[in-house]
Amino acid sequence: MTDQLPDVAQRFLRYVQVDSPGDPDAPEDRVPSLPQQHDMARLLAEELAALGCDNVATDEHAYVTAAVPASPGAEAAEPLALIAHIDVSHDVPNTGVKPQVTLYEGGALGMGDLTVLPDEVPTLAAYAGGLVITSDGTTLLSADDKAGVAEIMALVARIAENPELPHPPLRIAFVPDEEIGHGASLLDLDAFGAAYAYTVDGGPVGEISYECFNAVGADVTITGSVVHPGDAKHRMVNALTLWRQLDAMLPQDERPENTEGYEGYFHCTNLTGDCGEVRAHYILRDFDAAGMAHRRVLLETAAGYLNEKYGTGRVSVAFHEEYCNMAEHLTDVPFLVDNALAATRACGVEPQVRAIRGGTDGAQLTFRGLPCPNLGTGGALCHSLREFVPVRALEAVTDILQDLVARFV
């Protein structure tokens, strides 16, 4: 069956079987966070070179870049970039992926001992009668973002086969460690030479995103006073108790499990410690800059209250910026979204403009001066063992990309 699949699906099946995990606990200066990402980078560089791309390069950080010459007559157009990431989520087992190709006949979609029901993913029913790719249920599939990688590569292959397809000079980049917040931060934009870009990363076919969270990380350190519990009255300060109090002072209805749409949140992602010391990591998310400022004040106020009650210096909070809402910088280039909308409709898909309740490489690149909305890949239930992608979705996104690049000639 697999040898009869379209090129984009064959590429996807090949890529998901190349392990490229990231390590969220790696030192920030270690890029990629795990060396297996070099395997994926080398494979893509080899394929780009075989397709006749110019300036194919992969560096010591597992960044892959290449240039595709413009179609005849479009040489003067401004270069456009397509970008995806090669690492995969660490939320569930992510190595040794064994992709399965299933003829989906409607109802429950199975993958090993797991199933997905159409009620859970409304788009699933539309693919009845077609082929769907899943894992075997023991790992993620890694459609996020190897579906995006495959779709970009399939477009490059189409152009290599037919250079007359209208397109401006194209710049291609595949980057490491997006899932742990590093992403495209080391991409040399001057050398890359693109005027505009799109990331192809997650979401249903036709999804277009140019808004994302403002994102801040907060490291909370709580210092207790340890004495024998039999002689602790008025003497012990239990750091675990202080953390429970601090967490309870944050709005309980503003947690990820209680929010949607444009609602922001506080999220404690990691907690370590004991009676003597607790370290907690929070992520703060808000679409509005003023809302984010308010969240920081709430956390600082909670820490200040505990310091006043239990003694100065008990609780400290260190904030660090992660990314900002890219909408602030994309309003000056509305044609990027307009072209994506037009290309999606031209391919028979009704576009869905959605704010990203997360971040993409596009947010970081936009703030670095490369305007970069995000396009969906057709994958569903990403970061889970039940992740899947229909073959028709992979083809549809490749078609959208082909129409999209033609609009920049």
Sequence and secondary structure as in RCSB ss.txt:
>XXXX:A:sequence
MTDQLPDVAQRFLRYVQVDSPGDPDAPEDRVPSLPQQHDMARLLAEELAALGCDNVATDEHAYVTAAVPASPGAE
AAEPLALIAHIDVSHDVPNTGVKPQVTLYEGGALGMGDLTVLPDEVPTLAAYAGGLVITSDGTTLLSADDKAGVA
EIMALVARIAENPELPHPPLRIAFVPDEEIGHGASLLDLDAFGAAYAYTVDGGPVGEISYECFNAVGADVTITGS
VVHPGDAKHRMVNALTLWRQLDAMLPQDERPENTEGYEGYFHCTNLTGDCGEVRAHYILRDFDAAGMAHRRVLLE
TAAGYLNEKYGTGRVSVAFHEEYCNMAEHLTDVPFLVDNALAATRACGVEPQVRAIRGGTDGAQLTFRGLPCPNL
GTGGALCHSLREFVPVRALEAVTDILQDLVARFV
>XXXX:A:secstr
 GGGS HHHHHHHHHHTS  B  TTS TT SSSSTTHHHHHHHHHHHHHHTT EEEEE TT  EEEEE   TT T
TS  EEEEEE  B SSS  SS   EEEEE SS EEETTEEE TTTSTTGGGGTTEEEEE  SSS   HHHHHHHH
HHHHHHHHHHH TTS    EEEEEES GGGT TTTT  HHHH  SEEEEE SSSTTEEE  B EEEEEEEEEE B
   GGG TTT B HHHHHHHHHHHS TT SGGG  TT  EEEEEEEEE SSEEEEEEEEEESSHHHHHHHHHHHH
HHHHHHHHHH TTSEEEEEEEEE  THHHHTT THHHHHHHHHHHHTT   EE  BSS  HHHHHHHTT    EE
  S BSTTSTT EEEHHHHHHHHHHHHHHHHTT 
